[in-house]
Amino acid sequence: MGAWQRFWATAIIWGSVAAITIVLFDLQANNLPRPFSEMVLLALVLLIMGGAVSATRAVWRAVREIAAQEKAAHATKSKRSHTRRVERLIDALDEEDVYDLEALLQDHDREQQHN
């Protein structure tokens, strides 16, 4: 989920909260026989806002989790592609090149052991 998607998801959540709150207060203000007591209205608004906070946190947390999964998948894919590239390179070598490579690697190992 990109930055714009996250923005719009958050905007929809809080826009809905604002619309519901406005409707509730409008009903409360314009109806002579009040449908809710003031305490019930306050409790409803707080409940709706709590749900909006939870939904917003879920949107933003999901973004972090998706990013971490994509990063792990990319790292795994990168490791596999290097291994395959080396395998293809070795397969493309003729027998003499393989012997030269083996000698070169052995010389490198000896240098590493002396250091």
Phi, psi and omega in degrees: 000124182278179182296319180291320178298318178297318178300311183292323177298315179294319180296320179295317179301307186283333173295321177295319178299315180297316181296315179296318180296317179298315179298315180299314180292326178294316176300318182294320185282325189265342180267123179296310172281102187297128181288333182228151169284164181297325179292320178294319178299314179298318179297319178297315180297316179295322178295316179296318179294322176298319176297322179293320177298316179297318179295319179296316178300320180296319178298312184288325177292320180299324178298315180296319181293319178296318179297319179294320178294318179295321179294317178295319179294321179294319179296318179295316180296319180298317179297317180295321183292325177294318180297315180295321180297318179294318178299317178295321179296315180295320178297331182281344182285146173275176187300319181295319179295324178296316179296319178297318179296318179298316178297318179298317179294321178295318177299319179297317178298319179297318179297320180295323180290327180283337181271000000 
